[in-house]
Amino acid sequence: MNKDEFAKLVENTIEEGGLLAMLYFDIHGPDPEGLKGTMAEFISKLSGVEGVVYSFGEIQPPLKMEDEELYSTMSEVYVLAKDFPTLSFISLNYSPVSIDIMKPEKDFKMSITDIEKTLGRLAHFSLTFTSTYLTKVLKPEEREKYLKKLRFREERGKEMLKKSGVNKHE
């Protein structure tokens, strides 16, 4: 894609509620060439995330870490996302070191539906993290008690969704 085509794609996506962001990622390991390959695969994987309109990145040369037999590399990845929930998903699942919103350059407004999607993803991530941590740490009898509470919570959540109606703002 040439620069003019990319500029037009960005403009159209921003007009429809999208965002262009620069995300910074880092990885560490003993093999500098392996790091570059892993980072290239990772950048390619981001292109396939649902809601990513277009992405590309630049990988920095690996640097040897002081007093270690490890190398470190970073990448700057441009991500053109169709909406804020897409960027929140990437942030939660891939943990960039930093994120800079490039466009829009001023205020950004979100629909209630996008706010709900984002909050739902945050809640799901929090629950998954907590569940994983607690089930790895708890004794079997404590784990069963916790899982019982989760099943109860899931049932109540389903009931609440039925009552409130999903996608009521679309």
KOLPA-587567 format. One record per residue (C-alpha): residue number from 1; residue in three letters; x, z, y. Coordinates in steps of 0.05 Angstrom, whole numbers, plus 5000, padded with zeros to 4 digits. Layout:
<atom k="NUM" r="Ala" c1="X" c3="Z" c2="Y"/>
...
END
This chain:
<atom k="1" r="Met" c1="5000" c3="5000" c2="5000"/>
<atom k="2" r="Asn" c1="5029" c3="4981" c2="5068"/>
<atom k="3" r="Lys" c1="5028" c3="5025" c2="5130"/>
<atom k="4" r="Asp" c1="4968" c3="4991" c2="5162"/>
<atom k="5" r="Glu" c1="4927" c3="4997" c2="5098"/>
<atom k="6" r="Phe" c1="4946" c3="5070" c2="5091"/>
<atom k="7" r="Ala" c1="4929" c3="5084" c2="5164"/>
<atom k="8" r="Lys" c1="4860" c3="5052" c2="5155"/>
<atom k="9" r="Leu" c1="4848" c3="5091" c2="5090"/>
<atom k="10" r="Val" c1="4867" c3="5156" c2="5126"/>
<atom k="11" r="Glu" c1="4822" c3="5140" c2="5185"/>
<atom k="12" r="Asn" c1="4762" c3="5124" c2="5140"/>
<atom k="13" r="Thr" c1="4773" c3="5186" c2="5097"/>
<atom k="14" r="Ile" c1="4779" c3="5232" c2="5158"/>
<atom k="15" r="Glu" c1="4715" c3="5203" c2="5187"/>
<atom k="16" r="Glu" c1="4679" c3="5222" c2="5122"/>
<atom k="17" r="Gly" c1="4704" c3="5294" c2="5124"/>
<atom k="18" r="Gly" c1="4772" c3="5286" c2="5090"/>
<atom k="19" r="Leu" c1="4839" c3="5315" c2="5107"/>
<atom k="20" r="Leu" c1="4911" c3="5292" c2="5105"/>
<atom k="21" r="Ala" c1="4959" c3="5347" c2="5087"/>
<atom k="22" r="Met" c1="5033" c3="5354" c2="5074"/>
<atom k="23" r="Leu" c1="5045" c3="5401" c2="5016"/>
<atom k="24" r="Tyr" c1="5113" c3="5430" c2="4999"/>
<atom k="25" r="Phe" c1="5130" c3="5446" c2="4927"/>
<atom k="26" r="Asp" c1="5193" c3="5474" c2="4894"/>
<atom k="27" r="Ile" c1="5219" c3="5481" c2="4823"/>
<atom k="28" r="His" c1="5281" c3="5511" c2="4793"/>
<atom k="29" r="Gly" c1="5320" c3="5498" c2="4729"/>
<atom k="30" r="Pro" c1="5388" c3="5488" c2="4697"/>
<atom k="31" r="Asp" c1="5386" c3="5411" c2="4696"/>
<atom k="32" r="Pro" c1="5386" c3="5376" c2="4763"/>
<atom k="33" r="Glu" c1="5365" c3="5308" c2="4734"/>
<atom k="34" r="Gly" c1="5310" c3="5341" c2="4694"/>
<atom k="35" r="Leu" c1="5284" c3="5374" c2="4756"/>
<atom k="36" r="Lys" c1="5277" c3="5307" c2="4791"/>
<atom k="37" r="Gly" c1="5239" c3="5278" c2="4732"/>
<atom k="38" r="Thr" c1="5193" c3="5339" c2="4727"/>
<atom k="39" r="Met" c1="5179" c3="5336" c2="4801"/>
<atom k="40" r="Ala" c1="5163" c3="5261" c2="4797"/>
<atom k="41" r="Glu" c1="5114" c3="5274" c2="4740"/>
<atom k="42" r="Phe" c1="5083" c3="5330" c2="4780"/>
<atom k="43" r="Ile" c1="5073" c3="5286" c2="4841"/>
<atom k="44" r="Ser" c1="5041" c3="5233" c2="4797"/>
<atom k="45" r="Lys" c1="4995" c3="5286" c2="4767"/>
<atom k="46" r="Leu" c1="4970" c3="5305" c2="4837"/>
<atom k="47" r="Ser" c1="4946" c3="5233" c2="4847"/>
<atom k="48" r="Gly" c1="4898" c3="5243" c2="4789"/>
<atom k="49" r="Val" c1="4865" c3="5306" c2="4815"/>
<atom k="50" r="Glu" c1="4791" c3="5295" c2="4827"/>
<atom k="51" r="Gly" c1="4780" c3="5287" c2="4902"/>
<atom k="52" r="Val" c1="4850" c3="5262" c2="4918"/>
<atom k="53" r="Val" c1="4842" c3="5195" c2="4952"/>
<atom k="54" r="Tyr" c1="4916" c3="5180" c2="4956"/>
<atom k="55" r="Ser" c1="4981" c3="5217" c2="4949"/>
<atom k="56" r="Phe" c1="5056" c3="5205" c2="4950"/>
<atom k="57" r="Gly" c1="5117" c3="5247" c2="4958"/>
<atom k="58" r="Glu" c1="5191" c3="5250" c2="4970"/>
<atom k="59" r="Ile" c1="5237" c3="5292" c2="4925"/>
<atom k="60" r="Gln" c1="5296" c3="5326" c2="4957"/>
<atom k="61" r="Pro" c1="5363" c3="5324" c2="4920"/>
<atom k="62" r="Pro" c1="5372" c3="5385" c2="4875"/>
<atom k="63" r="Leu" c1="5417" c3="5440" c2="4903"/>
<atom k="64" r="Lys" c1="5457" c3="5489" c2="4861"/>
<atom k="65" r="Met" c1="5434" c3="5560" c2="4874"/>
<atom k="66" r="Glu" c1="5489" c3="5608" c2="4897"/>
<atom k="67" r="Asp" c1="5519" c3="5651" c2="4841"/>
<atom k="68" r="Glu" c1="5471" c3="5621" c2="4790"/>
<atom k="69" r="Glu" c1="5472" c3="5566" c2="4738"/>
<atom k="70" r="Leu" c1="5406" c3="5542" c2="4767"/>
<atom k="71" r="Tyr" c1="5387" c3="5484" c2="4811"/>
<atom k="72" r="Ser" c1="5329" c3="5480" c2="4859"/>
<atom k="73" r="Thr" c1="5292" c3="5420" c2="4888"/>
<atom k="74" r="Met" c1="5234" c3="5412" c2="4935"/>
<atom k="75" r="Ser" c1="5185" c3="5357" c2="4949"/>
<atom k="76" r="Glu" c1="5142" c3="5339" c2="5008"/>
<atom k="77" r="Val" c1="5077" c3="5310" c2="4984"/>
<atom k="78" r="Tyr" c1="5026" c3="5276" c2="5028"/>
<atom k="79" r="Val" c1="4956" c3="5287" c2="5000"/>
<atom k="80" r="Leu" c1="4896" c3="5251" c2="5028"/>
<atom k="81" r="Ala" c1="4837" c3="5292" c2="5003"/>
<atom k="82" r="Lys" c1="4764" c3="5273" c2="5008"/>
<atom k="83" r="Asp" c1="4746" c3="5345" c2="5027"/>
<atom k="84" r="Phe" c1="4769" c3="5416" c2="5036"/>
<atom k="85" r="Pro" c1="4748" c3="5439" c2="4966"/>
<atom k="86" r="Thr" c1="4799" c3="5389" c2="4938"/>
<atom k="87" r="Leu" c1="4855" c3="5420" c2="4978"/>
<atom k="88" r="Ser" c1="4833" c3="5490" c2="4959"/>
<atom k="89" r="Phe" c1="4834" c3="5469" c2="4886"/>
<atom k="90" r="Ile" c1="4905" c3="5441" c2="4892"/>
<atom k="91" r="Ser" c1="4928" c3="5505" c2="4928"/>
<atom k="92" r="Leu" c1="4899" c3="5551" c2="4875"/>
<atom k="93" r="Asn" c1="4923" c3="5511" c2="4815"/>
<atom k="94" r="Tyr" c1="4991" c3="5485" c2="4838"/>
<atom k="95" r="Ser" c1="5015" c3="5538" c2="4887"/>
<atom k="96" r="Pro" c1="5050" c3="5498" c2="4942"/>
<atom k="97" r="Val" c1="5103" c3="5536" c2="4981"/>
<atom k="98" r="Ser" c1="5070" c3="5513" c2="5046"/>
<atom k="99" r="Ile" c1="5014" c3="5467" c2="5071"/>
<atom k="100" r="Asp" c1="5011" c3="5431" c2="5137"/>
<atom k="101" r="Ile" c1="4945" c3="5397" c2="5157"/>
<atom k="102" r="Met" c1="4965" c3="5331" c2="5189"/>
<atom k="103" r="Lys" c1="4896" c3="5304" c2="5203"/>
<atom k="104" r="Pro" c1="4847" c3="5317" c2="5232"/>
<atom k="105" r="Glu" c1="4889" c3="5343" c2="5289"/>
<atom k="106" r="Lys" c1="4835" c3="5386" c2="5320"/>
<atom k="107" r="Asp" c1="4778" c3="5428" c2="5293"/>
<atom k="108" r="Phe" c1="4750" c3="5414" c2="5224"/>
<atom k="109" r="Lys" c1="4678" c3="5426" c2="5205"/>
<atom k="110" r="Met" c1="4653" c3="5438" c2="5135"/>
<atom k="111" r="Ser" c1="4585" c3="5430" c2="5105"/>
<atom k="112" r="Ile" c1="4552" c3="5490" c2="5073"/>
<atom k="113" r="Thr" c1="4559" c3="5455" c2="5006"/>
<atom k="114" r="Asp" c1="4634" c3="5448" c2="5015"/>
<atom k="115" r="Ile" c1="4639" c3="5521" c2="5035"/>
<atom k="116" r="Glu" c1="4600" c3="5541" c2="4973"/>
<atom k="117" r="Lys" c1="4645" c3="5497" c2="4928"/>
<atom k="118" r="Thr" c1="4707" c3="5527" c2="4959"/>
<atom k="119" r="Leu" c1="4682" c3="5599" c2="4952"/>
<atom k="120" r="Gly" c1="4660" c3="5585" c2="4881"/>
<atom k="121" r="Arg" c1="4729" c3="5559" c2="4862"/>
<atom k="122" r="Leu" c1="4761" c3="5620" c2="4895"/>
<atom k="123" r="Ala" c1="4715" c3="5666" c2="4856"/>
<atom k="124" r="His" c1="4728" c3="5629" c2="4791"/>
<atom k="125" r="Phe" c1="4803" c3="5632" c2="4801"/>
<atom k="126" r="Ser" c1="4800" c3="5706" c2="4817"/>
<atom k="127" r="Leu" c1="4758" c3="5721" c2="4756"/>
<atom k="128" r="Thr" c1="4803" c3="5679" c2="4711"/>
<atom k="129" r="Phe" c1="4866" c3="5712" c2="4737"/>
<atom k="130" r="Thr" c1="4836" c3="5782" c2="4730"/>
<atom k="131" r="Ser" c1="4809" c3="5767" c2="4661"/>
<atom k="132" r="Thr" c1="4875" c3="5739" c2="4636"/>
<atom k="133" r="Tyr" c1="4915" c3="5798" c2="4664"/>
<atom k="134" r="Leu" c1="4868" c3="5851" c2="4638"/>
<atom k="135" r="Thr" c1="4859" c3="5821" c2="4569"/>
<atom k="136" r="Lys" c1="4935" c3="5817" c2="4560"/>
<atom k="137" r="Val" c1="4945" c3="5889" c2="4582"/>
<atom k="138" r="Leu" c1="4885" c3="5926" c2="4555"/>
<atom k="139" r="Lys" c1="4880" c3="5959" c2="4487"/>
<atom k="140" r="Pro" c1="4831" c3="5925" c2="4439"/>
<atom k="141" r="Glu" c1="4775" c3="5976" c2="4451"/>
<atom k="142" r="Glu" c1="4784" c3="5972" c2="4526"/>
<atom k="143" r="Arg" c1="4785" c3="5896" c2="4521"/>
<atom k="144" r="Glu" c1="4719" c3="5894" c2="4484"/>
<atom k="145" r="Lys" c1="4687" c3="5938" c2="4537"/>
<atom k="146" r="Tyr" c1="4713" c3="5892" c2="4592"/>
<atom k="147" r="Leu" c1="4689" c3="5829" c2="4555"/>
<atom k="148" r="Lys" c1="4620" c3="5860" c2="4548"/>
<atom k="149" r="Lys" c1="4618" c3="5870" c2="4624"/>
<atom k="150" r="Leu" c1="4640" c3="5797" c2="4634"/>
<atom k="151" r="Arg" c1="4584" c3="5771" c2="4588"/>
<atom k="152" r="Phe" c1="4534" c3="5813" c2="4626"/>
<atom k="153" r="Arg" c1="4560" c3="5786" c2="4692"/>
<atom k="154" r="Glu" c1="4556" c3="5715" c2="4667"/>
<atom k="155" r="Glu" c1="4483" c3="5723" c2="4647"/>
<atom k="156" r="Arg" c1="4465" c3="5754" c2="4714"/>
<atom k="157" r="Gly" c1="4502" c3="5697" c2="4749"/>
<atom k="158" r="Lys" c1="4462" c3="5645" c2="4711"/>
<atom k="159" r="Glu" c1="4397" c3="5680" c2="4729"/>
<atom k="160" r="Met" c1="4417" c3="5682" c2="4803"/>
<atom k="161" r="Leu" c1="4434" c3="5608" c2="4803"/>
<atom k="162" r="Lys" c1="4366" c3="5591" c2="4773"/>
<atom k="163" r="Lys" c1="4330" c3="5633" c2="4826"/>
<atom k="164" r="Ser" c1="4370" c3="5606" c2="4885"/>
<atom k="165" r="Gly" c1="4372" c3="5533" c2="4863"/>
<atom k="166" r="Val" c1="4438" c3="5498" c2="4858"/>
<atom k="167" r="Asn" c1="4457" c3="5446" c2="4911"/>
<atom k="168" r="Lys" c1="4402" c3="5470" c2="4957"/>
<atom k="169" r="His" c1="4441" c3="5444" c2="5017"/>
<atom k="170" r="Glu" c1="4453" c3="5372" c2="4994"/>
END
